[in-house]
Structure formats: C-alpha cells, structure tokens
C-alpha cells in the first residue's frame, strides 16, 4: 500500500482545509504528475483513499481533500456561504499543491465524484486551468429529491425562514453493492448527513449554468455514469457531455452501478477506464484551442447572432413587446430605468447609478420599481465586480510599492470613475498619479466633479479619450504602471478592437507593470437584455457576445501579459483578473 501523509492548507478566507497526500513510489520522469481527487457529497477524502492503490499509477502523486464543512476540514458541517466558496476553495487547493509540490497545471488530472464532480467541472469552467484530464463519476448536476415541487418548495421556505438543514435520504445500500463499504458508511463518524438548503439550492443553480455552458470546457473529459443511480438524474449528465467544447471526451454507462461509482463492488470497470483515459491524456501533447478569433467563429458568436434576429413564433414577439411596454411605463416612475432609456443601460451614467444602489423614483411605486430593477441579477453582479475590482486594485498597488515602482494608474474607460476614486481614498499609500479617461463628454464632466468631491485634484485628472485607439494608449503620459479596463470589452464583440486596446496598453506599460481587466463569461438574462434594453450606441438593442474566460485570457496573453489571479462572483457572471506585463 502507498504511504499516506495528512496535510492542511489555508484557503482564501483563512479556513483550514484538510487533505491526504500519497507521494510517488516509482517515477521514470523528472517532471512529476499528479491526480487530485474530489470526494462525493456528505463524505470526505478517507472514503476515496482506496483509489490511491486501486488506480495502480505508482508514478503519479495523488491528492484528496476534505471539502469545507466535511471530514477533518473546518467549516460548519454540510454548509458554506455559497457553492462558489467551494469552487474557490478548489482553486486555492490546486494553487497550494502546485506551489508546495512543484507542479504545473498541465501535470494535473482530476478524478471527481457526485457533488465533487460539480465542484471540479465548475472550477474548470470558471478558472480555465490547462489541466490534462477531467474524470467525472456520476456528477450530481440534478439530485433526485422525489418529493413533487421539492426545489420550488425549498426556495420558498428558504426565502421565508432563512437557511436551514435537511438530512440526506439516501441509504447506504442504495449507494453501493459493496456491503463492507455500505456498512462503513453507516459507522463513519466523519460522514456529514445534513446539508444546508442554501448550499443545495446553489448546487442546482451552478449545475444548470455549467451544463448549459459546457462548451466553454475544453479539457479532455470522461464521464463514468452509474447505470442504476437512485440519487442523481442522467439527462443533465448527457446534456453536459453533448455540450462539452472538447473533442477528447468519453461517456460510459456502467450497467447496474449504484451512485457511488468509484466505491461500487465492481468498481474495477470504472477505475480501469479512468486509468486508461488519464494515461492517454498524458501521452498526448497538451492541446489548448486558440479562441482569439471566437468573435468570427464559435458558439458565443452564434448565440449573439441569434439574438440579432426577431423572436420567432406567435407568442414570443407578443411577450417581449409586452415586457418592453411595461418597462417603458416603469421608466416614467423609476429614476434608474428612465436613466437607462435616456443614456443607455450600458452607459457610464447607468453604471454609476447601479454602484450607488439607492432606489429613487417619483412615488413609492416608482421607488419600488427602482428597487426591483437594482436588485436584478446583472446589477448585483456588477456591484460584486466593483468589490473585486477594489480588492485587486489594492493588491496591484501594494505589489508595485513592494517592487519599488512608481504607482501611475490609468483607467481607459472610467465612466464616472467612482470605484477607482473611492478605492484610492481607502488606502494610505496614494498613487503618484491617476488618469481617468472616457469617450463621453457627460462622463468626463461627471468624473471631474467626482475628483473634486473626493479631494483628489492634486493627483487625479480626467480627460476625453478613445479606449480602442492604439496610438493614443501607447502615448499615455505619465507611462502607467497599472492600467484598468473595467466593463468595456464586454460591450464590444469585435476582438480586433480588443487587440488594438491591449496592444496600445502593452506599449505603454513597462515590464513588471500590471493590468486589471474584467470579463463576462456568462449571463442568465442575455435574451431579456437584447429584447428589451437599449445601448448607449444610438439607442440600439443591447446585444452582448459573451467571451469565455479562456478567450479573454488568450487575448490578454497575446498582448504580452501573464495572468496572475482572478476573482469571480457567486453567479459566475463577471470576472476580474490581474495580469503582469512580461514582454
């Protein structure tokens, strides 16, 4: 049997998480390879420890964690602030083992089961790591709750009474035919039977997003699906597989298997397939598809093109006309909706209004409409993006001070510049200079006023400028050591515009300087936005083409920047990334 070591690491928020580590026992290469195991829901790494030997891969390091709130890891049992916390924990875990054990992303393969498979697939989707292989055992994209209308009922109760816990209904003899394993499940003191409703509902939400947008996953992926699974549904697993964006994919149904795919009595059939797939993926050259021309060909382009067409059928045109008519009526009462129709729902003025988040209208009804408008999922994501922007701004400024660089900051499409100026007023070490730019005269005037209100006239100035003009950006003065591009690239489908902008910044930012950029890899209301809201560009429909995170990161890398870290909101809508100029 392989030697096991027990370790811990600290996640992003200080939570200590436990993991098991099995070093290699036979290595013929200088570069180590690794398999990372994500356990089933309610369980822990000890329940997957048998795989370290049964995989029969002696030249691979093997790691298996206890997810937050499970096993020997910290956190309330069966709970987390949201499912995105578990995904971010997973990213911290991978970053930890890469640093601690001298691994690269391409040295890693993932084996994950049930809820762990959802965590792993969402991590691969959101953080786009260049790992070798992803093996998913019966992913819990849709849990069978059996009670009619269980999910809507749980949502209603959650909204009425707040978070509460439910116990797993699953009996051990419905998990596996292996009697010894079923008995050990009953007796294991580290098994966490309750799960919070908050986390359970979030599991459904994240799963729905990942299944629908699985085309963004380009990592070679194998699904091992239990044929007699009483716990999760097969249809979303098949949809996920069909939607996957990689050609290197496999879908295996294992007849008679219960839900515990890698813990079944005949698990050798699953383990043999996983081993063969992983060895094959490592034998192949790492193949990362180029997406820098995804504005011309690809599924996000097709999605955007479809939104330019009138709605089809008899009902949809009437429905969208009804919605838009009601919004027009609401704009007479709600200040925020009226501002959107006046200046564009994607304008700097609208963005500043959303940041302030203070419902306003001509009456109580108008203020209610405004409140509902400001609480829409997109605007909540925008405000969380602001939080992440402020976090990475502070991080980048501290890094520049540590490197003894002058902090000269530029935001090339600042809107009113509120988040930049408010962040600067929160830190003791002010930048040497702040240059805010925008194409809109309205934004320039409002930004100048805000600079005066915030008392930053001695270091900050606002000027009119074109964020896509390469020559203008290349001649910025003083040369910025930190550039910010927030909420801009998401509004324009054409990647050549993005290349022009990034190239100009690359010519201006010295080696070692930083770039903060945002992206919108997902949005649940794309059709609603396209059919009912207008853009700042001559009142045209606001049609957005999503960029997968891989596409956006590749455009940044092509300009000569290396991505360092990333933040993403709990809904997966907006990301904020920090990159450093390397050439």
Phi, psi and omega per residue, in radians:
X1 nan 2.574 -3.125
X2 -1.279 2.575 3.110
X3 -1.274 2.292 -3.140
X4 -1.892 2.391 3.032
X5 -2.060 2.505 -3.141
X6 -1.889 2.235 -2.994
X7 -2.337 2.980 2.994
X8 -2.419 2.790 2.982
X9 -2.503 2.858 -3.118
X10 -1.819 2.151 3.127
X11 -1.371 -3.100 -2.960
X12 -1.059 -0.471 -3.063
X13 -1.877 0.258 3.115
X14 1.601 -0.049 3.126
X15 -1.261 2.263 -3.137
X16 -1.555 2.158 -3.107
X17 -2.007 2.503 -3.064
X18 -1.684 2.537 3.002
X19 -2.616 2.796 3.079
X20 -1.906 2.560 -3.066
X21 -2.368 2.254 3.062
X22 -2.033 1.898 3.121
X23 -1.151 2.866 3.076
X24 -1.159 2.635 3.036
X25 -2.044 -0.085 3.088
X26 -2.790 1.878 -3.109
X27 -2.186 2.216 3.120
X28 -1.816 0.086 -3.113
X29 -2.213 2.720 3.098
X30 -1.358 -0.529 -3.120
X31 -1.593 2.050 -3.098
X32 -1.173 2.675 3.036
X33 -2.119 2.697 -3.026
X34 -2.513 2.576 2.976
X35 -2.071 2.283 3.123
X36 -1.972 2.225 -3.059
X37 -1.885 2.274 3.054
X38 -1.957 2.105 -2.998
X39 -1.344 2.985 3.119
X40 -1.228 2.809 3.041
X41 -1.042 2.584 -3.141
X42 1.307 -0.207 -2.992
X43 -1.848 -2.725 -3.086
X44 -2.798 3.061 -3.029
X45 -1.102 -0.490 3.129
X46 -1.088 -0.520 3.128
X47 -1.295 -0.250 3.099
X48 -1.907 0.070 -3.040
X49 -1.109 -0.488 -3.135
X50 -1.068 -0.425 -3.112
X51 -1.171 -0.455 -3.122
X52 -0.996 -0.691 3.108
X53 -1.554 -0.718 -3.012
X54 -1.224 -0.415 3.067
X55 -1.165 -0.438 3.114
X56 0.941 0.901 3.090
X57 -2.189 1.307 -3.015
X58 -1.128 -0.341 -3.126
X59 -1.654 0.235 3.085
X60 -1.970 2.323 2.881
X61 -1.239 2.545 -3.133
X62 -2.232 2.356 3.131
X63 -2.221 2.515 3.052
X64 -2.553 2.218 -3.070
X65 -1.796 2.859 2.863
X66 -1.764 2.028 3.138
X67 -1.082 2.691 3.093
X68 -0.839 2.328 3.124
X69 1.389 0.162 -3.128
X70 -2.314 2.677 3.045
X71 0.957 -2.237 -3.101
X72 -1.714 0.148 3.083
X73 -1.454 2.706 3.090
X74 -1.271 2.987 -3.141
X75 1.952 2.610 3.111
X76 -1.053 2.368 -3.062
X77 -0.995 2.182 3.070
X78 1.243 0.371 -3.071
X79 -2.495 2.848 3.032
X80 -2.838 2.792 3.129
X81 -0.957 -0.605 3.061
X82 -2.982 3.009 -3.113
X83 -1.198 -0.514 3.104
X84 -1.054 -0.489 3.080
X85 -1.083 -0.730 3.119
X86 -1.152 -0.645 3.112
X87 -1.168 -0.728 3.114
X88 -1.189 -0.646 3.023
X89 -0.999 -0.768 3.140
X90 -1.055 -0.722 3.110
X91 -1.114 -0.712 3.101
X92 -1.128 -0.660 3.122
X93 -1.087 -0.824 3.139
X94 -1.115 -0.762 3.102
X95 -1.057 -0.661 3.136
X96 -1.117 -0.865 -3.082
X97 -1.235 -0.513 3.063
X98 -1.091 -0.763 -3.128
X99 -1.290 -0.745 -3.032
X100 -1.285 -0.554 -3.014
X101 -2.093 0.333 3.031
X102 0.980 0.876 3.137
X103 -1.897 2.695 2.961
X104 -1.906 2.843 3.102
X105 -0.983 -0.721 -3.077
X106 -1.258 -0.068 3.075
X107 -1.602 0.030 -2.945
X108 -2.015 2.393 2.924
X109 -2.126 2.631 -3.105
X110 -1.997 2.359 2.909
X111 -2.096 2.141 -3.042
X112 -2.464 2.586 -3.044
X113 -2.295 2.433 2.996
X114 0.994 -2.106 3.108
X115 -1.104 -0.641 3.062
X116 -1.032 -0.580 3.105
X117 -1.205 -0.565 3.065
X118 -1.213 -0.751 3.077
X119 -1.009 -0.834 -3.086
X120 -1.133 -0.791 -3.115
X121 -1.184 -0.636 3.089
X122 -1.187 -0.656 3.082
X123 -1.098 -0.780 3.115
X124 -1.115 -0.676 3.127
X125 -1.155 -0.840 -2.977
X126 -1.403 -0.741 -3.014
X127 -1.734 -0.047 3.073
X128 0.690 0.993 3.078
X129 -1.310 2.629 3.118
X130 -1.606 1.021 3.121
X131 -1.420 2.917 -3.042
X132 -1.394 -0.704 -3.011
X133 -2.721 2.649 3.104
X134 -2.278 1.996 3.122
X135 -1.953 2.098 -3.043
X136 -2.037 2.110 3.092
X137 -1.722 1.991 3.097
X138 0.728 1.070 -3.109
X139 -1.032 2.423 -3.049
X140 -1.539 1.035 3.120
X141 -1.221 -0.419 3.095
X142 -2.629 1.893 -3.121
X143 -1.417 2.374 3.081
X144 -1.389 1.930 3.134
X145 -1.684 -0.217 3.037
X146 1.153 -0.682 3.127
X147 -1.205 2.243 3.134
X148 -1.014 2.394 3.120
X149 0.982 0.583 -3.085
X150 -1.111 -0.781 -3.077
X151 -1.178 -0.860 3.064
X152 -1.026 -0.643 3.128
X153 -1.136 -0.738 3.105
X154 -1.141 -0.662 3.093
X155 -1.080 -0.774 -3.140
X156 -1.088 -0.817 3.141
X157 -1.117 -0.681 3.129
X158 -1.092 -0.742 3.140
X159 -1.201 -0.504 -3.114
X160 -1.454 -0.743 -2.996
X161 -2.047 -0.045 -3.114
X162 1.494 -2.908 -3.046
X163 -1.243 2.482 3.023
X164 -2.629 3.067 -3.009
X165 -2.040 2.576 3.011
X166 -2.201 2.580 3.129
X167 -1.572 2.556 3.074
X168 -1.117 2.328 3.125
X169 -1.495 -0.162 -2.957
X170 -1.303 2.188 3.062
X171 -1.510 2.565 -3.107
X172 -0.964 -0.580 -3.113
X173 -1.325 -0.053 2.998
X174 -1.771 0.015 3.101
X175 -1.683 -0.639 -3.032
X176 -2.721 2.656 3.006
X177 -1.488 -0.111 3.135
X178 -1.373 1.795 -3.028
X179 -1.086 -0.668 3.131
X180 -1.109 -0.720 3.139
X181 -1.219 -0.675 3.113
X182 -1.115 -0.701 3.120
X183 -1.149 -0.743 -3.134
X184 -1.122 -0.528 3.094
X185 -1.096 -0.742 -3.126
X186 -1.137 -0.645 -3.032
X187 -1.604 -0.183 -3.031
X188 -1.247 2.028 -3.122
X189 -1.239 -0.260 -3.127
X190 -1.592 -0.052 3.058
X191 -1.194 2.339 -3.141
X192 -1.882 1.719 -3.080
X193 -1.269 -0.732 -3.125
X194 -1.298 2.653 2.973
X195 -2.396 2.439 -3.132
X196 -1.250 2.524 3.113
X197 -1.118 -0.600 3.076
X198 -0.972 -0.809 -3.108
X199 -1.260 -0.663 3.137
X200 -1.117 -0.792 3.117
X201 -1.137 -0.655 3.106
X202 -1.152 -0.600 3.077
X203 -1.013 -0.772 3.105
X204 -1.092 -0.763 -3.082
X205 -1.133 -0.831 3.138
X206 -1.131 -0.725 3.138
X207 -1.051 -0.769 3.136
X208 -1.035 -0.763 3.131
X209 -1.124 -0.787 -3.078
X210 -1.209 -0.679 3.114
X211 -1.129 -0.814 -3.117
X212 -1.133 -0.609 -3.042
X213 -1.917 0.486 -3.117
X214 -1.105 -0.284 3.082
X215 -1.029 -0.414 3.124
X216 -1.288 -0.224 3.134
X217 -1.557 2.028 -3.098
X218 -1.973 0.083 3.079
X219 -1.290 2.405 3.046
X220 -0.945 2.246 -2.959
X221 -2.331 2.348 3.071
X222 -2.104 2.265 3.040
X223 -1.873 2.227 3.050
X224 -1.988 1.888 -2.944
X225 -1.913 2.196 3.099
X226 -1.196 2.286 -3.041
X227 -1.335 -0.411 3.141
X228 -2.176 1.061 -3.032
X229 -1.585 2.061 3.114
X230 -1.641 0.014 -3.007
X231 -1.837 -0.759 -3.088
X232 -2.236 2.765 -3.090
X233 -1.539 2.583 -3.107
X234 -1.482 -0.533 -3.025
X235 -0.974 -0.842 3.112
X236 -1.128 -0.521 3.089
X237 -1.110 -0.731 3.118
X238 -1.200 -0.705 3.103
X239 -1.078 -0.742 3.090
X240 -1.014 -0.837 3.140
X241 -1.063 -0.820 -3.127
X242 -1.079 -0.591 -3.096
X243 -1.461 -0.234 -3.072
X244 -0.913 2.460 -3.101
X245 -1.568 0.132 3.112
X246 -1.872 2.545 3.049
X247 -1.460 -0.301 3.126
X248 -1.597 1.459 -3.088
X249 -2.527 2.615 -3.133
X250 -2.403 2.570 3.099
X251 -2.305 1.979 -3.103
X252 -2.062 2.235 2.981
X253 -1.734 2.232 -3.099
X254 -1.805 1.749 -3.021
X255 -1.002 2.345 3.060
X256 1.412 -0.169 -3.111
X257 -1.228 2.355 2.950
X258 -1.432 -3.054 -2.931
X259 -1.101 -0.601 -3.094
X260 -1.334 1.289 -2.962
X261 -0.937 -0.827 -3.103
X262 -1.549 0.089 3.086
X263 -2.115 0.237 3.141
X264 -1.301 2.832 3.129
X265 -1.060 -0.674 3.132
X266 -1.804 0.662 -3.071
X267 -1.118 -0.243 3.112
X268 -0.943 -0.631 -3.135
X269 -1.139 -0.680 3.096
X270 -1.242 -0.767 -3.079
X271 -1.163 -0.680 3.121
X272 -1.084 -0.723 3.125
X273 -1.159 -0.732 3.128
X274 -1.102 -0.785 -3.140
X275 -1.048 -0.836 -3.117
X276 -1.075 -0.709 -3.130
X277 -1.152 -0.772 -3.126
X278 -1.125 -0.801 3.122
X279 -1.050 -0.732 3.140
X280 -1.133 -0.687 3.132
X281 -1.167 -0.660 3.090
X282 -1.258 -0.487 3.113
X283 -1.260 -0.514 3.108
X284 -1.353 2.731 2.984
X285 -1.196 2.450 3.070
X286 -1.068 2.184 -3.077
X287 -2.125 1.853 3.105
X288 -1.865 2.016 -3.088
X289 -1.141 2.497 3.066
X290 -1.444 2.222 -3.099
X291 -2.060 0.264 -3.074
X292 -1.192 -0.275 3.073
X293 -1.939 0.463 -3.133
X294 -1.190 -0.197 3.036
X295 -1.291 -0.288 -3.123
X296 -1.793 -0.544 -3.111
X297 -2.604 2.304 3.126
X298 2.517 3.003 -3.002
X299 -1.278 -0.520 3.098
X300 -1.267 -0.527 3.053
X301 -1.189 -0.747 3.112
X302 -1.084 -0.712 3.121
X303 -1.050 -0.802 -3.140
X304 -1.166 -0.692 3.114
X305 -1.071 -0.695 3.130
X306 -1.079 -0.585 -3.125
X307 -1.303 -0.284 3.090
X308 -1.383 -0.304 -3.137
X309 -1.457 2.594 3.080
X310 -1.067 2.591 3.104
X311 -1.060 2.477 -3.047
X312 -1.602 2.910 3.069
X313 1.440 -2.984 -3.112
X314 -1.662 -0.623 -3.009
X315 -1.435 -0.780 -3.020
X316 -1.021 -0.797 3.120
X317 -1.032 -0.686 3.128
X318 -1.169 -0.735 -3.118
X319 -1.063 -0.862 -3.088
X320 -1.216 -0.562 3.060
X321 -1.146 -0.694 3.105
X322 -1.086 -0.801 -3.135
X323 -1.085 -0.798 -3.116
X324 -1.150 -0.666 3.102
X325 -1.083 -0.715 3.123
X326 -1.182 -0.634 3.080
X327 -1.140 -0.705 3.108
X328 -1.080 -0.704 3.089
X329 -1.118 -0.792 -3.121
X330 -1.081 -0.513 -3.114
X331 -1.169 -0.319 3.088
X332 -1.336 -0.314 -3.092
X333 -1.955 -0.551 -3.064
X334 -1.721 2.207 3.139
X335 -1.168 -0.651 -3.105
X336 -1.190 -0.796 -3.140
X337 -1.162 -0.678 3.098
X338 -1.103 -0.732 3.108
X339 -1.064 -0.669 3.117
X340 -1.084 -0.780 3.128
X341 -1.216 -0.551 -3.117
X342 -1.307 -0.751 -3.009
X343 -1.977 -0.160 -3.038
X344 1.811 2.369 -3.132
X345 -1.272 -0.176 3.080
X346 -1.896 0.269 -3.074
X347 -1.428 2.870 3.068
X348 -1.102 -0.601 3.131
X349 -1.146 -0.763 3.091
X350 -1.098 -0.739 -3.136
X351 -1.061 -0.758 3.138
X352 -1.109 -0.666 3.113
X353 -1.124 -0.731 3.132
X354 -1.135 -0.706 3.096
X355 -1.040 -0.745 -3.094
X356 -1.162 -0.620 3.025
X357 0.955 0.873 3.129
X358 -2.160 1.677 -3.086
X359 -0.915 2.336 -3.071
X360 -2.550 2.504 3.118
X361 -2.966 -3.113 -3.059
X362 -1.454 -0.151 -3.110
X363 -2.786 3.094 3.075
X364 -1.067 -0.677 3.098
X365 -1.125 -0.728 3.120
X366 -1.097 -0.704 3.110
X367 -1.178 -0.590 3.071
X368 -1.149 -0.806 3.074
X369 -0.991 -0.731 -3.100
X370 -1.159 -0.683 3.105
X371 -1.074 -0.838 3.128
X372 -1.045 -0.746 3.119
X373 -1.050 -0.819 -3.101
X374 -1.232 -0.342 3.121
X375 -1.630 0.139 3.088
X376 -1.099 2.687 -3.016
X377 -1.036 -0.651 -3.140
X378 -1.125 -0.750 -3.121
X379 -1.267 -0.565 3.034
X380 -1.119 -0.686 3.083
X381 -1.117 -0.663 3.099
X382 -1.069 -0.758 -3.131
X383 -1.193 -0.615 3.060
X384 -1.203 -0.598 3.055
X385 -1.047 -0.692 3.093
X386 -1.046 -0.748 3.110
X387 -1.055 -0.775 -3.140
X388 -1.193 -0.633 3.071
X389 -1.064 -0.802 -3.134
X390 -1.093 -0.684 3.138
X391 -1.100 -0.812 -3.108
X392 -1.313 -0.498 3.021
X393 -1.043 -0.837 3.131
X394 -1.106 -0.704 3.126
X395 -1.091 -0.805 -3.118
X396 -1.142 -0.733 3.131
X397 -1.095 -0.742 3.109
X398 -1.116 -0.679 3.111
X399 -1.112 -0.716 3.138
X400 -1.122 -0.719 3.090
X401 -1.104 -0.704 3.119
X402 -1.118 -0.527 3.123
X403 -1.537 0.059 -3.108
X404 1.059 0.617 3.064
X405 -1.656 2.580 2.945
X406 -1.230 2.363 -3.121
X407 -1.633 1.745 3.076
X408 -2.025 1.971 -2.948
X409 -1.868 2.423 3.020
X410 -2.341 2.402 2.951
X411 -2.035 2.030 -2.949
X412 -1.454 -0.215 3.071
X413 -2.556 1.274 -2.858
X414 -1.424 -0.177 -2.982
X415 1.079 -2.153 3.035
X416 -1.573 -0.168 3.096
X417 1.354 0.288 -3.014
X418 -1.060 -0.845 -3.031
X419 -1.167 -0.584 3.100
X420 -1.137 -0.889 -3.057
X421 -1.166 -0.683 3.111
X422 -1.168 -0.656 3.097
X423 -1.135 -0.768 -3.120
X424 -1.074 -0.625 3.131
X425 -1.271 -0.168 3.123
X426 -1.593 -0.215 -3.036
X427 -1.953 2.625 -3.099
X428 -1.339 -0.754 -3.101
X429 -1.519 1.710 -3.105
X430 -1.322 2.646 3.046
X431 -1.100 2.781 3.037
X432 -1.165 -0.674 3.121
X433 -2.676 2.664 3.068
X434 -2.288 2.142 3.070
X435 -2.045 2.045 3.080
X436 -1.854 2.360 -3.105
X437 -2.295 2.615 3.034
X438 -2.818 2.688 -3.118
X439 -1.386 -0.368 -2.980
X440 -1.579 2.243 3.079
X441 -1.079 -0.634 3.110
X442 -1.053 -0.790 -3.116
X443 -1.199 -0.673 3.137
X444 -1.077 -0.802 -3.135
X445 -1.126 -0.796 3.136
X446 -1.124 -0.667 3.132
X447 -1.161 -0.697 3.093
X448 -1.082 -0.710 3.105
X449 -1.109 -0.717 -3.127
X450 -1.165 -0.654 3.076
X451 -1.015 -0.758 3.118
X452 -1.150 -0.729 3.141
X453 -1.093 -0.630 -3.100
X454 -1.497 -0.033 3.092
X455 1.199 0.652 -3.069
X456 -2.075 0.399 -3.074
X457 -1.130 -0.369 -3.111
X458 -1.324 -0.369 -3.128
X459 -2.164 -0.227 -3.021
X460 -2.036 2.546 3.025
X461 -2.538 2.772 -3.109
X462 -2.190 2.314 3.120
X463 -2.413 2.766 3.093
X464 -1.411 2.402 -3.123
X465 -2.879 2.772 -3.127
X466 -1.735 2.016 -3.075
X467 -1.266 -0.153 3.132
X468 -1.926 0.095 3.141
X469 -1.556 1.862 -3.060
X470 -1.047 -0.744 -3.086
X471 -1.130 -0.770 3.109
X472 -1.024 -0.809 -3.089
X473 -1.195 -0.617 3.140
X474 -1.175 -0.362 -3.074
X475 -1.882 0.354 3.129
X476 -1.030 2.489 -3.136
X477 -2.433 2.253 -0.073
X478 -1.197 2.837 3.116
X479 -1.077 2.152 -3.083
X480 -1.297 2.457 2.975
X481 -1.737 -0.157 3.079
X482 -2.522 2.051 3.115
X483 -1.997 2.507 3.139
X484 -2.151 2.280 3.013
X485 -2.229 1.790 -3.030
X486 -2.114 2.199 3.029
X487 1.205 0.271 -3.089
X488 -1.772 -1.019 -3.040
X489 -1.045 -0.489 3.133
X490 -1.094 -0.414 -3.034
X491 -1.518 -0.137 -3.045
X492 -2.214 2.190 -3.075
X493 -1.324 -0.553 -2.976
X494 -1.251 2.040 -3.128
X495 -1.262 -0.359 3.106
X496 -1.154 -0.617 3.050
X497 -1.067 -0.737 -3.130
X498 -1.155 -0.723 3.102
X499 -1.050 -0.770 3.134
X500 -1.028 -0.799 -3.100
X501 -1.130 -0.853 -3.113
X502 -1.152 -0.632 3.116
X503 -1.139 -0.726 3.100
X504 -1.092 -0.736 3.106
X505 -1.138 -0.691 -3.136
X506 -1.101 -0.594 3.112
X507 -1.266 -0.449 -3.064
X508 -1.592 -0.647 -3.076
X509 -1.428 2.230 3.133
X510 -1.260 2.806 3.073
X511 -0.998 2.329 -3.082
X512 1.675 -0.262 3.081
X513 -1.293 3.050 -2.989
X514 -2.192 2.688 3.065
X515 -2.278 2.248 2.997
X516 -1.890 2.212 -3.116
X517 -2.405 2.631 -3.135
X518 -1.938 2.864 3.119
X519 -2.672 2.772 3.097
X520 -2.197 1.500 -3.109
X521 -1.350 -0.226 -3.071
X522 -2.684 2.580 2.974
X523 -2.713 2.177 -3.094
X524 -1.338 -0.116 -3.053
X525 -2.125 0.560 -3.090
X526 -1.030 -0.772 -3.104
X527 -1.211 -0.718 3.096
X528 -0.994 -0.795 -3.135
X529 -1.095 -0.801 -3.082
X530 -1.167 -0.583 -3.046
X531 -1.520 -0.370 -2.968
X532 -2.204 -0.423 -3.052
X533 -1.834 2.701 -3.103
X534 -1.986 2.690 -3.115
X535 -1.627 2.883 3.056
X536 -1.222 -0.242 -3.117
X537 -1.494 1.503 3.056
X538 1.011 0.516 3.052
X539 1.200 0.341 3.119
X540 -1.286 2.779 3.084
X541 -0.975 2.471 -3.102
X542 -1.513 1.589 -3.123
X543 -1.860 2.123 -3.105
X544 -1.951 2.449 2.939
X545 -1.770 2.088 3.090
X546 -1.172 2.545 2.932
X547 -1.931 2.225 2.994
X548 -1.080 2.751 -3.130
X549 -1.108 -0.586 3.107
X550 -1.110 -0.737 3.117
X551 -1.053 -0.845 -3.115
X552 -1.104 -0.765 -3.140
X553 -1.112 -0.644 3.129
X554 -1.180 -0.668 3.081
X555 -1.081 -0.719 3.112
X556 -1.155 -0.751 -3.133
X557 -1.131 -0.655 3.140
X558 -1.077 -0.514 -3.136
X559 -1.421 -0.119 3.079
X560 1.854 0.419 3.120
X561 -2.026 2.561 3.075
X562 -1.952 2.144 -3.141
X563 -1.192 2.366 -3.096
X564 -1.867 -0.824 -3.095
X565 -2.723 2.953 -3.049
X566 -2.632 2.640 3.009
X567 -2.185 2.583 3.106
X568 -2.492 2.490 -3.128
X569 -1.317 2.934 -3.033
X570 -1.196 -0.275 3.121
X571 -1.664 -0.109 3.125
X572 1.327 0.342 -3.038
X573 -1.516 -0.911 -3.046
X574 -2.074 2.419 3.025
X575 -2.041 2.662 3.004
X576 -2.257 2.202 -3.049
X577 -2.168 2.638 3.071
X578 -2.049 2.238 3.131
X579 -2.284 2.729 -3.123
X580 -2.059 2.467 3.112
X581 -1.268 2.097 -3.071
X582 -1.990 -0.222 3.134
X583 -2.767 nan nan
